[in-house]
Amino acid sequence: MRLYDFELSGNCYKVRLLLGMLGLDYERVAVDSSKGETQTAAFKTLNPRGQIPVLQDGDLRLWDSMAILVYLARRYGDPERPKGPWLPSDAEGEGRVMQWLALAENELLYGLARARSVLRFDRPFDLAACQAEGRAGLEVLEDRLRDRHWLEGEGATIADIACYPYAALAEEAGVPLGPYPAVRAWIERFAALPGYQSMPGIRGG
Amino acid sequence: MRLYDFELSGNCYKVRLLLGMLGLDYERVAVDSSKGETQTAAFKTLNPRGQIPVLQDGDLRLWDSMAILVYLARRYGDPERPKGPWLPSDAEGEGRVMQWLALAENELLYGLARARSVLRFDRPFDLAACQAEGRAGLEVLEDRLRDRHWLEGEGATIADIACYPYAALAEEAGVPLGPYPAVRAWIERFAALPGYQSMPGIRGG
């Protein structure tokens, strides 16, 4: 298996987290999206959207972190895992997990990740608007996690993996996590999962 | 089944399309997000994100169009449908469909839908930047559809349903579809599917 990967991308980190937690070996191909390396014609033959991550697994090539999380969980995740699967196969369970993948693709990505990209990579977005959207996402997580350990079910799922990176990187987005104690506790809990790895900029990482 | 719905929302329209194509009866509760009706405390007990659509099916309440599409396809879609399921259950098939749900949640939503919201609902986003992102999404669709009828597999899937509304509403976003003949042909093909319904602003709708 091969992952086209940029160490400082939270979206790539989601995939590295799941690969690590599933105990899968893979080859990393470093692509620096901050230097335009995803915008070349050669890279766009791998992903027409010109983005990382891209996963190659045998004949299958998949782009997009969300699609890759779903694929890996379905293909390599143990459906009999004691605290429940990484991605349930029943309609209700899968729909519930998808809610949090949607939060990750919206408030967290267009809020927290974009705000971080302004401060970290000098991207031209409206910092205050992105931070406000990111805080709205953190409030939803905070409410959800106030009385539970994981976003859905009894154990961590790809819902947690999808939401974790940009929440844990929130301080790099200029959004301190002080007002979100349940999110901070979940971040600590997440970092104790077997197979966890950190990345630069992560709280305590 | 009950759908909290706004007629002019492309995200709600995705859910109405699938409900119609699956032949499911439901009650519509109209919520006008353009007048702030999703931002009330009462509405936020239904969806903490303050957004439509929300689906209530028996005891299950789900928010987010993507999560609802996945749930409905899995719960009510015929897995033995002649041209393939609305959402495959095998890892590769599901991962491939998810790629297009990701395009719908990113370039199409933050590009085309946001540009439309500037022109249609006077929202405060950067119109030119949103239109550029929307065109990038349409180019990916155009390349994909040049030599195939549907985004994945032999028949329409929730990949097509997720991408269709904001592509078909592109002219309301100030993005003419002239340069995208394969997208236009797919839009015509989609509108001929059994159970199809239109919405205001859709090409030919």
Boltz contact constraints between the chains, C-beta under 6 A:
constraints:
  - contact:
      token1: [A, 48]
      token2: [B, 140]
      max_distance: 6.0
  - contact:
      token1: [A, 48]
      token2: [B, 143]
      max_distance: 6.0
  - contact:
      token1: [A, 49]
      token2: [B, 140]
      max_distance: 6.0
  - contact:
      token1: [A, 60]
      token2: [B, 92]
      max_distance: 6.0
  - contact:
      token1: [A, 62]
      token2: [B, 95]
      max_distance: 6.0
  - contact:
      token1: [A, 64]
      token2: [B, 99]
      max_distance: 6.0
  - contact:
      token1: [A, 64]
      token2: [B, 102]
      max_distance: 6.0
  - contact:
      token1: [A, 66]
      token2: [B, 98]
      max_distance: 6.0
  - contact:
      token1: [A, 66]
      token2: [B, 102]
      max_distance: 6.0
  - contact:
      token1: [A, 67]
      token2: [B, 95]
      max_distance: 6.0
  - contact:
      token1: [A, 67]
      token2: [B, 98]
      max_distance: 6.0
  - contact:
      token1: [A, 67]
      token2: [B, 99]
      max_distance: 6.0
  - contact:
      token1: [A, 67]
      token2: [B, 102]
      max_distance: 6.0
  - contact:
      token1: [A, 70]
      token2: [B, 94]
      max_distance: 6.0
  - contact:
      token1: [A, 70]
      token2: [B, 95]
      max_distance: 6.0
  - contact:
      token1: [A, 70]
      token2: [B, 98]
      max_distance: 6.0
  - contact:
      token1: [A, 71]
      token2: [B, 91]
      max_distance: 6.0
  - contact:
      token1: [A, 71]
      token2: [B, 95]
      max_distance: 6.0
  - contact:
      token1: [A, 74]
      token2: [B, 91]
      max_distance: 6.0
  - contact:
      token1: [A, 74]
      token2: [B, 94]
      max_distance: 6.0
  - contact:
      token1: [A, 75]
      token2: [B, 91]
      max_distance: 6.0
  - contact:
      token1: [A, 91]
      token2: [B, 71]
      max_distance: 6.0
  - contact:
      token1: [A, 91]
      token2: [B, 74]
      max_distance: 6.0
  - contact:
      token1: [A, 91]
      token2: [B, 75]
      max_distance: 6.0
  - contact:
      token1: [A, 92]
      token2: [B, 60]
      max_distance: 6.0
  - contact:
      token1: [A, 94]
      token2: [B, 70]
      max_distance: 6.0
  - contact:
      token1: [A, 94]
      token2: [B, 74]
      max_distance: 6.0
  - contact:
      token1: [A, 95]
      token2: [B, 62]
      max_distance: 6.0
  - contact:
      token1: [A, 95]
      token2: [B, 67]
      max_distance: 6.0
  - contact:
      token1: [A, 95]
      token2: [B, 70]
      max_distance: 6.0
  - contact:
      token1: [A, 95]
      token2: [B, 71]
      max_distance: 6.0
  - contact:
      token1: [A, 98]
      token2: [B, 66]
      max_distance: 6.0
  - contact:
      token1: [A, 98]
      token2: [B, 67]
      max_distance: 6.0
  - contact:
      token1: [A, 98]
      token2: [B, 70]
      max_distance: 6.0
  - contact:
      token1: [A, 99]
      token2: [B, 64]
      max_distance: 6.0
  - contact:
      token1: [A, 99]
      token2: [B, 67]
      max_distance: 6.0
  - contact:
      token1: [A, 102]
      token2: [B, 64]
      max_distance: 6.0
  - contact:
      token1: [A, 102]
      token2: [B, 66]
      max_distance: 6.0
  - contact:
      token1: [A, 102]
      token2: [B, 67]
      max_distance: 6.0
  - contact:
      token1: [A, 105]
      token2: [B, 105]
      max_distance: 6.0
  - contact:
      token1: [A, 110]
      token2: [B, 110]
      max_distance: 6.0
  - contact:
      token1: [A, 140]
      token2: [B, 48]
      max_distance: 6.0
  - contact:
      token1: [A, 140]
      token2: [B, 49]
      max_distance: 6.0
  - contact:
      token1: [A, 143]
      token2: [B, 48]
      max_distance: 6.0
